[in-house]
């Protein structure tokens, strides 16, 4: 579990909150499946003068998507 889930939680409540988050795994799993379908794929169109910018944008979007997916994996 990513430590950011419990960062702002008082020490005496951390275990209770951790259990609550783990109990929500079914919803988190559904969200993960939806997000994993959102990855952008594409082949660079070298004939397009802005292909590098489009590729960079796609790479950045996918990188942030991976970050969110990794955050939601609570096991």
C-alpha positions in Angstrom: 0.0 0.0 0.0 1.3 3.4 -0.9 2.2 5.4 2.2 0.4 8.5 0.9 -2.9 6.7 1.7 -2.2 7.1 5.4 0.1 10.2 5.4 -2.4 12.6 7.1 -4.1 10.1 9.4 -3.3 10.3 13.1 -1.2 7.4 14.3 -3.9 5.9 16.5 -6.3 5.7 13.5 -3.9 4.4 10.8 -4.7 0.7 11.3 -8.4 1.3 11.2 -8.1 3.4 8.0 -5.8 0.8 6.4 -8.4 -1.9 7.0 -11.1 0.4 5.6 -9.1 1.0 2.4 -8.3 -2.7 2.0 -12.1 -3.5 2.4 -12.7 -1.3 -0.6 -10.6 -3.4 -2.9 -13.5 -4.5 -5.1 -14.2 -0.9 -6.1 -10.5 -0.1 -6.5 -10.1 -3.2 -8.7 -12.9 -2.0 -11.0 -11.3 1.5 -11.2 -8.0 -0.1 -12.1 -9.5 -2.1 -14.9 -11.1 1.1 -16.3 -7.9 3.0 -16.0 -5.8 0.3 -17.6 -8.1 0.5 -20.7 -7.3 4.2 -21.0 -3.7 3.9 -22.1 -3.1 5.7 -25.3 -1.3 3.7 -28.0 -0.3 4.9 -31.4 2.4 4.7 -34.1 4.2 7.9 -34.8 3.2 9.5 -38.1 6.6 10.8 -39.2 4.9 12.6 -42.1 3.1 14.9 -39.6 5.5 17.7 -38.5 4.1 17.6 -35.0 4.5 13.9 -34.5 7.2 14.3 -31.8 4.9 16.6 -29.7 2.0 14.2 -30.1 4.2 11.3 -29.0 5.5 13.3 -26.0 2.0 14.2 -25.0 0.9 10.6 -25.2 4.0 9.4 -23.3 3.3 12.0 -20.5 -0.4 11.0 -20.3 0.5 7.3 -20.0 3.2 8.1 -17.4 0.6 9.8 -15.2 -1.9 7.1 -15.8 0.7 4.5 -14.6 1.3 6.6 -11.5 -2.4 6.7 -10.6 -2.7 2.9 -11.3 0.2 2.2 -9.0 -1.2 4.4 -6.3 -4.5 2.5 -6.4 -2.9 -0.9 -6.1 -3.3 -1.3 -2.3 -2.2 -4.8 -1.7 
